[in-house]
Amino acid sequence: TLIGWLAIYAFGRQPTFEVEVKFSDKKDVQRCVDRLTEALREDGFTALGMHKAKFKPVVSLVLRGRPGLGMSDLTDRLAGIKATGRAPIEDWHVE
């Protein structure tokens, strides 16, 4: 049980989020994802996984934030990325 608690402590310290993102550029979604994940990496979030919806410019990303970053930090970063045009985000939803 000590090893289990240590694993929970080590891996549970960094918050994990799932965000669904819709891009305004419908032709090159992979380039949009690359731009978004790079911008989020600069802001302290790492992409752990991705799933793209068929025939739609919508991607679900699993993100891990560095310790101390919460959901409000993620939404602030996404709003900033959209406002500055660092990635062509049309809309998003954080779960």
N, C-alpha and C positions, 0 to 999 in steps of 0.2 A: 504493500500500500504506500510505502514511502516513495517508491519510484513513480507510482501513479500520481501522487500529489506533486512531485517535482516536475513531471511532464505537464500536468495541468498548469502549474505556475509558469513554466518556461514558455509554453505555447499559448497560454491564455492571456498573456500580457499585451499582445498586439491585437487591436480590434480588427475584425474582418467584416466586410460589407459586400453586398451584392447590389450592383447598380445596373439598371437597364437604360441604355442610351440610344436615342434616335438621332441620326445625323442628317444634316441638310444636303450633303453631297451624296446622292444616291448611286453614283456610278463607281466610285472607288472607295468602298467602305473600309477595306483593309488599310489604306493610307490614312483614313480618318481615325481608325483605331490606333494605329501607330503614333499619330500625332497626339492623341488623347493620352495614351499610356505614358508617353515621354513627358508630357506636361504634368501628369499626376505624379510621376516618379520624382520630378523636380520639386514637387510640393509635399513629398513624404509618403506617397502611397505606391504600393507595388501590385501589379496585376498578377494574380495567381492562376487565373483561368479565364476562358472566353467561350461564348456560344453565340453564333450568328443565326438570326432567324432567316429562313429561306425566303427569297424574293422581297425582302424588306431591308431598309437601311437601319436595322435595329440590332444591337449587340448587348448581351448580358455579360458583365465583367464581375469577377470575384476579386476584390481588392483587399489588401492588408495595409493598414496604416501603422506608422511608427507609434510607439507608446505615447499616450497623451493626446492623440488625434481621435476625435469622435465623429459622429454622423454630421453634426453641424459644421465641422471643419471640412468634411468632404463636400457638402452642399455649397459651402462658401467657395471652395476651390473650383467646383464645376461651374458655378455662376461666373467666377472670374475668368475661367478659360473660355467660356462662351462669349463674355463681354469683350475680351481682348482678341478674339478670333484665333487663339492658339490651336483650336480644333473646331471643325464645323458642327458644333452640337446644336440640334434643334430643340430637344427636350430630354429630360431624364427623370428617373424614379429610383430612389434608394430604398432598399429593403433591409 
